[in-house]
Amino acid sequence: IHICGTYNANGFATGLKLYINGTQVDDTNSNSGTYVAMENGNRPLNIGRTEAAVYSNGNIDETAIFDVELSASDVTTIYNSGTPSDISSISGLVSWWRFEGTGTTATDSGSGGNDGTLTNGVTRSSDVPT
């Protein structure tokens, strides 16, 4: 399952879009309230783990962060009918963790240089050429 969330920084909930398997699924917009955007703070980013160190039960792969709102076309390209592909040419890519290789390092294949540490997980290879 591929999940993608985007935000256009308009300050409202209407700026949020959610895609599942390349299809936008947030077909009901709320015009009430505001949304305070993500902040560039100093706390660690946990993928598949809560602050209370509760880990997800499943596999997470091909995780990326962009510093721009993704278009529907971008999401379709990234989803690629469920087959991971090289997304390095998509505008705004900051960090991209492919979770490949061995050991405990999650290497950032984006431009951010944000390598991470794998905890309680394994890395796997994919069909994507590097």
C-alpha atoms as an extended CHARMM CRD file, in Angstrom:
* protein
*
       130  EXT
         1         1  ILE       CA              0.0000000000        0.0000000000        0.0000000000  PROA      1               0.0000000000
         2         2  HSD       CA              1.3580000000        3.3860000000       -0.9590000000  PROA      2               0.0000000000
         3         3  ILE       CA              0.2940000000        6.3660000000        1.1690000000  PROA      3               0.0000000000
         4         4  CYS       CA              1.1560000000        9.9760000000        0.3290000000  PROA      4               0.0000000000
         5         5  GLY       CA              0.1260000000       13.1580000000        2.1040000000  PROA      5               0.0000000000
         6         6  THR       CA              0.7250000000       16.6520000000        0.7230000000  PROA      6               0.0000000000
         7         7  TYR       CA              0.1370000000       20.1500000000        2.0650000000  PROA      7               0.0000000000
         8         8  ASN       CA              0.1670000000       23.4620000000        0.1860000000  PROA      8               0.0000000000
         9         9  ALA       CA              0.8930000000       25.6810000000        3.2550000000  PROA      9               0.0000000000
        10        10  ASN       CA             -2.3050000000       27.7260000000        2.8790000000  PROA      10              0.0000000000
        11        11  GLY       CA             -2.9780000000       27.5620000000        6.6340000000  PROA      11              0.0000000000
        12        12  PHE       CA             -6.2530000000       25.6740000000        6.2400000000  PROA      12              0.0000000000
        13        13  ALA       CA             -7.3120000000       22.0290000000        6.3250000000  PROA      13              0.0000000000
        14        14  THR       CA             -8.2840000000       22.3790000000        2.6390000000  PROA      14              0.0000000000
        15        15  GLY       CA             -4.5640000000       22.4730000000        1.8210000000  PROA      15              0.0000000000
        16        16  LEU       CA             -4.1130000000       18.8510000000        2.9200000000  PROA      16              0.0000000000
        17        17  LYS       CA             -4.4470000000       16.0450000000        0.3580000000  PROA      17              0.0000000000
        18        18  LEU       CA             -4.2070000000       12.3100000000        0.9730000000  PROA      18              0.0000000000
        19        19  TYR       CA             -3.4810000000        9.7010000000       -1.6980000000  PROA      19              0.0000000000
        20        20  ILE       CA             -3.6550000000        5.9190000000       -1.4000000000  PROA      20              0.0000000000
        21        21  ASN       CA             -2.1300000000        3.8590000000       -4.2060000000  PROA      21              0.0000000000
        22        22  GLY       CA             -1.8860000000        6.9680000000       -6.3910000000  PROA      22              0.0000000000
        23        23  THR       CA             -5.5510000000        8.0020000000       -6.0190000000  PROA      23              0.0000000000
        24        24  GLN       CA             -6.6630000000       11.0490000000       -4.0250000000  PROA      24              0.0000000000
        25        25  VAL       CA             -9.0250000000        9.8380000000       -1.2880000000  PROA      25              0.0000000000
        26        26  ASP       CA             -9.7740000000       12.9960000000        0.7100000000  PROA      26              0.0000000000
        27        27  ASP       CA            -12.8860000000       13.8920000000       -1.2490000000  PROA      27              0.0000000000
        28        28  THR       CA            -14.4900000000       15.8630000000        1.5930000000  PROA      28              0.0000000000
        29        29  ASN       CA            -12.9200000000       19.1990000000        2.4590000000  PROA      29              0.0000000000
        30        30  SER       CA            -13.6100000000       21.0570000000        5.6740000000  PROA      30              0.0000000000
        31        31  ASN       CA            -13.5180000000       24.8300000000        5.4570000000  PROA      31              0.0000000000
        32        32  SER       CA            -13.5970000000       25.2690000000        9.2110000000  PROA      32              0.0000000000
        33        33  GLY       CA            -10.5900000000       25.7060000000       11.4400000000  PROA      33              0.0000000000
        34        34  THR       CA             -6.9650000000       26.1780000000       10.6000000000  PROA      34              0.0000000000
        35        35  TYR       CA             -3.9790000000       23.9110000000       10.3240000000  PROA      35              0.0000000000
        36        36  VAL       CA             -0.6480000000       24.8270000000       11.8620000000  PROA      36              0.0000000000
        37        37  ALA       CA              1.9910000000       23.4840000000        9.5160000000  PROA      37              0.0000000000
        38        38  MET       CA              4.8300000000       21.1720000000       10.3000000000  PROA      38              0.0000000000
        39        39  GLU       CA              7.7520000000       22.8630000000       11.9480000000  PROA      39              0.0000000000
        40        40  ASN       CA             11.4550000000       22.5050000000       11.4350000000  PROA      40              0.0000000000
        41        41  GLY       CA             12.2270000000       21.5220000000       15.0030000000  PROA      41              0.0000000000
        42        42  ASN       CA             15.0240000000       19.6840000000       16.7060000000  PROA      42              0.0000000000
        43        43  ARG       CA             13.1970000000       16.4640000000       17.5490000000  PROA      43              0.0000000000
        44        44  PRO       CA             14.0340000000       13.2070000000       15.7910000000  PROA      44              0.0000000000
        45        45  LEU       CA             11.8250000000       11.9330000000       12.9820000000  PROA      45              0.0000000000
        46        46  ASN       CA             10.5380000000        8.4700000000       13.7980000000  PROA      46              0.0000000000
        47        47  ILE       CA              9.2180000000        6.3170000000       10.9820000000  PROA      47              0.0000000000
        48        48  GLY       CA              7.0380000000        3.4960000000       12.2710000000  PROA      48              0.0000000000
        49        49  ARG       CA              7.5690000000        4.4130000000       15.9350000000  PROA      49              0.0000000000
        50        50  THR       CA              5.6720000000        6.6010000000       18.3880000000  PROA      50              0.0000000000
        51        51  GLU       CA              7.2100000000        8.9020000000       21.0040000000  PROA      51              0.0000000000
        52        52  ALA       CA              6.4750000000        6.1640000000       23.5630000000  PROA      52              0.0000000000
        53        53  ALA       CA              8.6970000000        3.7210000000       21.6150000000  PROA      53              0.0000000000
        54        54  VAL       CA              5.7700000000        1.6780000000       20.3290000000  PROA      54              0.0000000000
        55        55  TYR       CA              6.7250000000        0.1740000000       16.9910000000  PROA      55              0.0000000000
        56        56  SER       CA              4.4640000000       -0.5330000000       14.0270000000  PROA      56              0.0000000000
        57        57  ASN       CA              3.6870000000       -4.1080000000       13.1360000000  PROA      57              0.0000000000
        58        58  GLY       CA              4.4350000000       -4.2690000000        9.4330000000  PROA      58              0.0000000000
        59        59  ASN       CA              6.9390000000       -3.3200000000        6.7760000000  PROA      59              0.0000000000
        60        60  ILE       CA              7.7630000000        0.2510000000        5.7770000000  PROA      60              0.0000000000
        61        61  ASP       CA              9.7950000000        0.9670000000        2.6770000000  PROA      61              0.0000000000
        62        62  GLU       CA             10.6140000000        3.7500000000        0.2140000000  PROA      62              0.0000000000
        63        63  THR       CA              9.8720000000        6.6650000000        2.5680000000  PROA      63              0.0000000000
        64        64  ALA       CA             10.4970000000       10.1920000000        1.2510000000  PROA      64              0.0000000000
        65        65  ILE       CA             10.1040000000       13.8070000000        2.3640000000  PROA      65              0.0000000000
        66        66  PHE       CA              9.7050000000       16.7320000000       -0.0240000000  PROA      66              0.0000000000
        67        67  ASP       CA              9.8200000000       20.4540000000        0.7270000000  PROA      67              0.0000000000
        68        68  VAL       CA              7.1310000000       21.3090000000       -1.8310000000  PROA      68              0.0000000000
        69        69  GLU       CA              3.5060000000       20.3280000000       -2.3700000000  PROA      69              0.0000000000
        70        70  LEU       CA              3.3720000000       17.3060000000       -4.6470000000  PROA      70              0.0000000000
        71        71  SER       CA              1.0290000000       17.4040000000       -7.6320000000  PROA      71              0.0000000000
        72        72  ALA       CA             -1.2840000000       14.5170000000       -8.5110000000  PROA      72              0.0000000000
        73        73  SER       CA              1.1250000000       13.7630000000      -11.3700000000  PROA      73              0.0000000000
        74        74  ASP       CA              4.0820000000       13.6210000000       -8.9400000000  PROA      74              0.0000000000
        75        75  VAL       CA              2.1700000000       11.1970000000       -6.7110000000  PROA      75              0.0000000000
        76        76  THR       CA              1.3420000000        8.9890000000       -9.7170000000  PROA      76              0.0000000000
        77        77  THR       CA              5.0160000000        8.9510000000      -10.7200000000  PROA      77              0.0000000000
        78        78  ILE       CA              6.1330000000        8.0590000000       -7.2000000000  PROA      78              0.0000000000
        79        79  TYR       CA              3.4830000000        5.3360000000       -6.8350000000  PROA      79              0.0000000000
        80        80  ASN       CA              4.4630000000        3.8490000000      -10.2280000000  PROA      80              0.0000000000
        81        81  SER       CA              1.6770000000        1.2240000000      -10.0840000000  PROA      81              0.0000000000
        82        82  GLY       CA              3.1530000000       -0.1490000000       -6.8570000000  PROA      82              0.0000000000
        83        83  THR       CA              6.6890000000       -0.7310000000       -8.1420000000  PROA      83              0.0000000000
        84        84  PRO       CA              9.4100000000        1.3630000000       -6.4820000000  PROA      84              0.0000000000
        85        85  SER       CA             11.2980000000        3.5450000000       -8.9490000000  PROA      85              0.0000000000
        86        86  ASP       CA             13.9750000000        6.2030000000       -8.8960000000  PROA      86              0.0000000000
        87        87  ILE       CA             12.3330000000        9.4090000000       -7.5910000000  PROA      87              0.0000000000
        88        88  SER       CA             15.5140000000       11.4900000000       -7.3370000000  PROA      88              0.0000000000
        89        89  SER       CA             14.4610000000       13.7480000000      -10.2230000000  PROA      89              0.0000000000
        90        90  ILE       CA             11.1640000000       14.8430000000       -8.6170000000  PROA      90              0.0000000000
        91        91  SER       CA             11.3870000000       18.4960000000       -7.5820000000  PROA      91              0.0000000000
        92        92  GLY       CA             11.6670000000       19.2200000000       -3.8680000000  PROA      92              0.0000000000
        93        93  LEU       CA             13.0420000000       15.8410000000       -2.7370000000  PROA      93              0.0000000000
        94        94  VAL       CA             14.8370000000       16.3250000000        0.5860000000  PROA      94              0.0000000000
        95        95  SER       CA             15.2250000000       12.8540000000        2.0550000000  PROA      95              0.0000000000
        96        96  TRP       CA             14.4970000000        9.3920000000        0.6850000000  PROA      96              0.0000000000
        97        97  TRP       CA             15.0660000000        6.2620000000        2.7300000000  PROA      97              0.0000000000
        98        98  ARG       CA             14.9750000000        3.1070000000        0.6340000000  PROA      98              0.0000000000
        99        99  PHE       CA             15.7610000000        0.7870000000        3.5720000000  PROA      99              0.0000000000
       100       100  GLU       CA             18.0970000000       -1.3720000000        1.5370000000  PROA      100             0.0000000000
       101       101  GLY       CA             21.3500000000       -3.0350000000        2.3950000000  PROA      101             0.0000000000
       102       102  THR       CA             22.4810000000       -4.5090000000        5.6720000000  PROA      102             0.0000000000
       103       103  GLY       CA             23.2590000000       -3.2300000000        9.1330000000  PROA      103             0.0000000000
       104       104  THR       CA             21.4960000000       -0.5780000000       11.1880000000  PROA      104             0.0000000000
       105       105  THR       CA             21.8860000000        2.5140000000        8.9760000000  PROA      105             0.0000000000
       106       106  ALA       CA             18.9640000000        3.8800000000        6.9520000000  PROA      106             0.0000000000
       107       107  THR       CA             20.8350000000        5.7110000000        4.2020000000  PROA      107             0.0000000000
       108       108  ASP       CA             19.2950000000        8.9300000000        2.8660000000  PROA      108             0.0000000000
       109       109  SER       CA             19.2440000000        8.6650000000       -0.9410000000  PROA      109             0.0000000000
       110       110  GLY       CA             17.8740000000       12.2160000000       -1.2590000000  PROA      110             0.0000000000
       111       111  SER       CA             19.8170000000       15.4560000000       -0.9990000000  PROA      111             0.0000000000
       112       112  GLY       CA             19.3630000000       15.9600000000        2.7510000000  PROA      112             0.0000000000
       113       113  GLY       CA             22.1070000000       13.6670000000        4.0540000000  PROA      113             0.0000000000
       114       114  ASN       CA             19.7870000000       12.5580000000        6.8640000000  PROA      114             0.0000000000
       115       115  ASP       CA             20.9690000000        9.0220000000        7.4890000000  PROA      115             0.0000000000
       116       116  GLY       CA             19.0810000000        7.2870000000       10.2570000000  PROA      116             0.0000000000
       117       117  THR       CA             19.3800000000        4.3330000000       12.5790000000  PROA      117             0.0000000000
       118       118  LEU       CA             17.3060000000        1.1880000000       12.0900000000  PROA      118             0.0000000000
       119       119  THR       CA             15.9170000000       -0.2170000000       15.3180000000  PROA      119             0.0000000000
       120       120  ASN       CA             14.1060000000       -3.5690000000       15.5470000000  PROA      120             0.0000000000
       121       121  GLY       CA             13.9720000000       -3.8780000000       11.7890000000  PROA      121             0.0000000000
       122       122  VAL       CA             15.6100000000       -5.4970000000        8.8350000000  PROA      122             0.0000000000
       123       123  THR       CA             16.6200000000       -4.0900000000        5.4860000000  PROA      123             0.0000000000
       124       124  ARG       CA             15.6090000000       -5.6690000000        2.2410000000  PROA      124             0.0000000000
       125       125  SER       CA             16.6060000000       -5.3320000000       -1.3830000000  PROA      125             0.0000000000
       126       126  SER       CA             14.1810000000       -4.1780000000       -4.0840000000  PROA      126             0.0000000000
       127       127  ASP       CA             13.8310000000       -4.4140000000       -7.8200000000  PROA      127             0.0000000000
       128       128  VAL       CA             14.8920000000       -0.7880000000       -8.2710000000  PROA      128             0.0000000000
       129       129  PRO       CA             18.2510000000       -0.1570000000       -9.8880000000  PROA      129             0.0000000000
       130       130  THR       CA             20.4980000000        2.2040000000       -7.9590000000  PROA      130             0.0000000000
